[in-house]
C-alpha cells in the first residue's frame, strides 16, 4: 500500500498503544528498567455503543479497560488491559498476545486521512468519538500495522503528561 505522503506531512506521532495482560506489572517493569513515568493510571474506563463502532467483533458492545499513560523519553506510551467485554484489545490479546497494538497520529484532516487509508486498502476495525474528538483504528494490511488517526486530541495534553 502506498500512502499519499501529503496527508501525513503535518501528522505527528501522538502515542504507541500496547495491549497487556497486567498494567501494574508492566508499569513496574518499564519504570524500574527504563525510567518511564510518572504514570497516569485509570482503573476502569468504560466504552459504550454510542461512543464506539466496531467491525468484525461486534457493533458497539460495551467493554472495560484499565489504562496507563506515561512518557518514555520523547514517546508517550499507552498501556491497555482488557478487563471484560469484547473489544479490539481483547481480540488482539487472544490472537497475538501482549505487544504493540497501534501507532496513533495527530492529523490535521481526519476525514481525508481516513479516506486515503481506505483507498489504499486499509480497513477500519474500530472508531469512536467523544467531546468533539474522533479516532479510528485502521488495519493497514501491510506489516501487521494498525494506525490510529486522532482528531482534536493529544494524549499528553489530555492527561497532563
N, C-alpha and C positions, 0 to 999 in steps of 0.2 A: 504494500500500500504506500503510495507516495502522497505525502501531506502537502497541501498548499502552504508554504512557509510564511506567506503574508499574514495568515490568520494567527500565527503563533509569534509574529515579530514582537509584539508588545506583551506577550504572556510571560509569566514568571512562575517558577515552581513555588507552590504555597506549602505543601507538606507531602510526606510519604506516609501512607496508611499501611499498617502492619497488623494482620489478624493473629491473635494469640489465644492460647487456652487459659492463661492466668496472668492478668495485667500486673498484679502485685509482684509476682516472681520476675517478670520481665523488667518492671520498673527498678527493682532492686539490682538486677544484673546490669542493666545499662547505666545505672547511677554509679555503682561501685567500679565497674570495669572501664567505663568511658567518660564518667563525669557528667552524664546527661542530667538535666534538671535546671531549676526546680520543676516539679511535675504539678499539673492541674489534673486531678482525678475526679471523675464523675461516676459515682457508684452505679446508678441506673439511669439510662437515657431511654425514654420510650419513644417509639416511632409508630405513628398511626396512619391509616389508609388515606386520610385527607392530605397528608404531607408527603406521600410516597407512592410511586408507581413502580411496580416490579414486572419483569418479563416472565421468563420461564419458570420462576419459582413460586409464583402466586401473585395476585394483584392486591397490593396494599394490605397484606396481613400484618397485624401489629407484632412487634418484636422488641426485645430489650437488649441493650448493650451496656457494658462497662467500658468507659473511655478514659484514656490518659493522654495528655499532650505535654511535650517538653521540647526544648531546643537541644540539639546535639550539634555544637558548632554553629554553622550557618543554616542548618536544616531543622525544620520542625518535624517532629515525629508524632504520629497519631497511632496509639495502640487501641485495637478494637477487640473486645472479648464478647462473643455472643453469649447471652445469658439464657434466652428462651425465644421461641418463635422461629419461623422460617425466614431467613434473610440471605442476602448475597454473602454475608460474612460466615454464617453457619455452613452454607453450602461450600464455600472456599475451604474452610477448616476441615470439613468432612472429606472433600475430594483431594485436597493438596497438602493439608496440614498447615502448620504455622508458617508465616512468611509474608513477604511484601505483597500486599493486595492491590494497591493503586498508587499512582503519582498524580497529585492534584495540581492544577494550574489556575492561577487567577487570569481571566481573559477579559478583554475589553468588549468583545461582541460574542456573547454566549450563543445566540441563535445561529450565527454564521459559523462559529466553531463547531457546534454540534452537527450542523448540516454538512459541512465539509468532511467531518469524520465519517458520517453516514454514507456520503457519496464515495468515500474511499474504501468502503466495505466494513466499517466498524458497526457494531450492534449495541444499542442501548440495553443494558442489563438492569439498571435501576436509575431512579432520579427522584428529585424532590424539590420542595420549596418551603420557605419559612421566612416571614417578615421581610419580604422583598428580595430574598436571596434565592438563587437557584443553583442546583448542581445535578450532574448526571454521571453515571459510570458508563463508559463505553469500552467494550472489548475490541481492541484493535485487530484482532485475529492475526497479529504478527508478533512473534516472540512471546506470546502469552501475557501481553501487557494490557492492563486496564488503566485508562486515563480518566481523570475527573476534572472537567472544566468547571470553574466556580464563577458565579456572577455576584458581584457586590458583597464579596466575603473574603476575608483573610483570617485564617485561624489565629495567627499571632495577635492580631488586633482584637478579635472577638474574645479571646481567652486571656488576654493580657500577658502574653509570653515575651 
